Amino acid sequence: MTSTIDQTLGSLACSIPGATRVLRQYKLDFCCGGNVPLREAAAQHGLDAEQIAAELAALSDHGDAAPDWRSAPANQLIEHILENFHERHRDQFPELIRLANRVEHVHGSRPECPNGLAEHLWTMQQELESHMLKEEQILFPMLQRGIGFPQAQGPISVMRYEHQQHGEALERLAALTNDITPPANACNTWRALYRGLEELRSDLMQHIHLENNILFRNAEAG
């Protein structure tokens, strides 16, 4: 059996309830970068892989009520994704863009102000909406009808590529916002914006993880 430290981030995120929280805490990419072993990912970031493995092992010992989606029917997982991520993203972006515009308008002269954030969020919204529509109109109906490899391989490849682009957009978002960390004297609007951005990042990473590491892999495995 492969040890925790040699398992990929995506595998750990799938197999250990609560692992995504620990991996996010250490800023390890389990969604787009899910094929990288924990040992290698930790080394790349100058982290102690043994310590992270121990924290993950503690989660395994205690367990929790989080569902294990690996054996769930495609229909069930797709419904979960649509209800908990697609609709949520559509609700998140308009308010985040409004808040970002407000912060940039009021505090644009401050060096720590995330100037350009509203435009970046608008671009993310357009790209993610296009991506979700392709899933809803093309790929998800195929998987719900039981169509897997090789017919679904083309659409899945496109979705994986676009997920990588979403990951790059999250990196740009982090760069604009000091890793979504408001300055000490930030106003309430600024703090509310960053709380919403942190939720968006967490939701989008979980969304991509469920598709890349579970839904798509199950389809490819037939």
C-alpha positions in Angstrom: 0.0 0.0 0.0 1.4 3.4 -1.0 2.3 5.5 2.0 0.5 8.9 2.6 3.6 10.9 1.7 3.9 9.1 -1.7 0.2 9.4 -2.7 -0.8 12.2 -5.0 -2.6 15.3 -3.7 -5.7 14.4 -5.7 -5.7 10.9 -4.2 -5.4 12.2 -0.7 -8.2 14.7 -1.3 -10.4 11.9 -2.5 -9.6 9.3 0.1 -9.4 11.3 3.4 -12.4 13.3 4.5 -11.3 16.8 5.5 -8.0 16.5 3.6 -8.8 19.4 1.3 -8.9 21.7 4.3 -5.4 20.7 5.3 -4.0 20.9 1.8 -5.6 24.4 1.3 -4.0 25.5 4.6 -0.6 24.6 3.2 -1.5 26.1 -0.2 -1.1 22.8 -2.0 -3.0 22.5 -5.2 -5.0 19.3 -5.1 -7.3 20.2 -8.0 -5.3 21.3 -11.1 -2.1 19.9 -9.6 -3.7 16.8 -8.2 -1.3 14.4 -9.9 1.7 15.5 -7.9 2.8 13.3 -4.9 2.7 14.9 -1.5 6.4 14.4 -1.0 7.2 16.3 -4.2 4.6 19.0 -3.7 5.9 19.7 -0.2 9.5 19.9 -1.4 8.5 22.4 -4.1 7.0 24.7 -1.4 9.7 24.1 1.2 7.2 22.3 3.5 7.6 19.4 5.9 5.9 16.5 4.1 6.0 14.3 7.2 4.2 16.9 9.2 1.5 17.2 6.6 1.2 13.4 6.3 0.8 13.2 10.1 -2.0 15.7 10.1 -3.7 13.8 7.3 -3.3 10.6 9.2 -5.0 12.1 12.2 -8.0 13.0 10.0 -8.1 9.3 8.9 -8.1 8.1 12.5 -11.0 10.4 13.5 -13.0 10.4 10.2 -16.1 12.6 9.7 -19.4 12.7 8.0 -18.1 14.0 4.7 -19.4 11.9 1.7 -17.1 9.8 -0.3 -18.0 10.7 -3.9 -15.6 8.1 -5.5 -18.2 5.4 -5.6 -21.3 7.7 -6.1 -23.2 7.3 -9.4 -22.3 10.0 -12.0 -25.9 11.4 -11.9 -25.6 12.0 -8.1 -22.2 13.7 -8.3 -23.3 15.9 -11.2 -26.4 17.0 -9.3 -24.2 17.9 -6.3 -21.8 19.9 -8.6 -24.6 21.8 -10.2 -26.4 22.7 -7.0 -23.4 23.4 -4.8 -20.9 24.9 -7.3 -22.4 26.0 -10.6 -25.3 27.9 -9.0 -23.1 29.2 -6.2 -20.5 30.6 -8.6 -23.2 32.5 -10.5 -24.3 34.1 -7.2 -20.8 34.9 -6.0 -19.3 36.9 -8.9 -21.8 39.8 -9.3 -21.4 40.8 -5.6 -17.6 40.3 -5.6 -17.3 42.5 -8.7 -19.4 45.2 -7.1 -17.3 45.1 -3.9 -14.1 45.2 -5.8 -15.2 48.2 -7.9 -16.1 50.0 -4.6 -12.7 49.2 -3.0 -10.8 50.3 -6.1 -12.9 53.5 -6.4 -12.4 54.5 -2.7 -8.9 53.2 -2.0 -7.3 53.1 -5.5 -4.5 55.5 -4.4 -3.3 53.2 -1.7 -0.3 50.9 -2.7 -2.0 47.8 -1.2 -5.3 48.4 -3.1 -6.0 45.5 -5.5 -6.3 47.7 -8.6 -7.4 45.6 -11.5 -9.3 43.1 -9.3 -12.8 44.0 -10.6 -11.7 43.5 -14.2 -10.0 40.2 -13.4 -13.1 39.0 -11.6 -15.2 40.0 -14.6 -12.9 38.0 -16.9 -13.0 35.0 -14.5 -16.8 35.2 -14.5 -17.1 35.2 -18.3 -14.7 32.3 -18.7 -16.2 30.2 -15.9 -19.7 30.8 -17.2 -18.7 29.6 -20.7 -17.0 26.5 -19.1 -20.1 25.6 -17.0 -22.4 26.0 -19.9 -20.3 23.5 -22.0 -20.5 21.1 -19.1 -24.2 21.5 -18.6 -25.1 21.3 -22.3 -22.6 18.8 -23.6 -20.5 16.8 -21.2 -22.8 16.3 -18.2 -25.7 14.9 -20.3 -23.2 12.5 -21.9 -22.1 11.2 -18.6 -25.6 11.1 -17.2 -26.5 8.8 -20.2 -23.6 6.5 -19.3 -21.4 7.6 -22.2 -17.8 7.3 -21.1 -14.5 6.7 -22.8 -13.8 7.2 -25.6 -16.8 9.3 -26.7 -16.5 11.6 -23.7 -12.7 11.9 -23.9 -12.6 14.9 -26.1 -15.0 17.1 -24.0 -13.2 15.9 -20.8 -9.8 17.0 -22.2 -11.2 20.4 -23.0 -12.7 20.7 -19.5 -9.3 19.7 -17.9 -7.5 22.3 -20.0 -9.9 25.0 -19.0 -9.6 23.9 -15.3 -5.9 24.6 -15.6 -6.8 28.1 -16.9 -9.1 28.6 -13.9 -6.2 27.6 -11.6 -4.0 30.2 -13.3 -6.8 32.8 -12.7 -6.8 31.9 -9.0 -3.0 32.5 -8.9 -3.5 35.9 -10.5 -6.2 36.7 -8.0 -3.8 35.8 -5.1 -1.1 38.0 -6.6 -3.5 41.0 -6.8 -4.7 40.6 -3.2 -1.6 39.6 -1.2 -2.9 36.1 -1.1 -6.4 37.4 -0.1 -5.0 39.1 3.0 -6.5 42.5 3.7 -4.3 45.3 5.3 -4.6 45.8 9.0 -6.6 49.0 8.6 -8.9 47.8 5.8 -12.5 49.0 5.9 -15.5 46.7 6.3 -16.1 46.6 2.5 -12.6 45.6 1.8 -12.7 42.8 4.5 -16.1 41.6 3.2 -14.6 41.4 -0.3 -11.7 39.3 0.8 -13.9 37.0 2.8 -15.9 36.4 -0.3 -12.8 35.9 -2.4 -11.6 33.2 0.1 -14.9 31.5 -0.2 -14.8 31.6 -4.0 -11.2 30.2 -4.1 -12.2 27.4 -1.7 -15.4 26.6 -3.7 -13.7 26.7 -7.1 -10.8 24.4 -5.9 -13.3 21.9 -4.5 -15.4 22.1 -7.7 -12.4 21.4 -9.9 -11.2 18.6 -7.6 -14.5 16.7 -7.7 -14.5 16.9 -11.5 -10.8 16.2 -12.3 -10.1 13.6 -9.7 -13.4 11.8 -9.4 -16.1 12.5 -12.1 -13.7 12.6 -15.1 -11.5 9.7 -13.8 -14.5 7.5 -13.3 -15.7 8.2 -16.8 -12.3 7.5 -18.2 -12.2 4.2 -16.3 -15.4 3.2 -17.9 
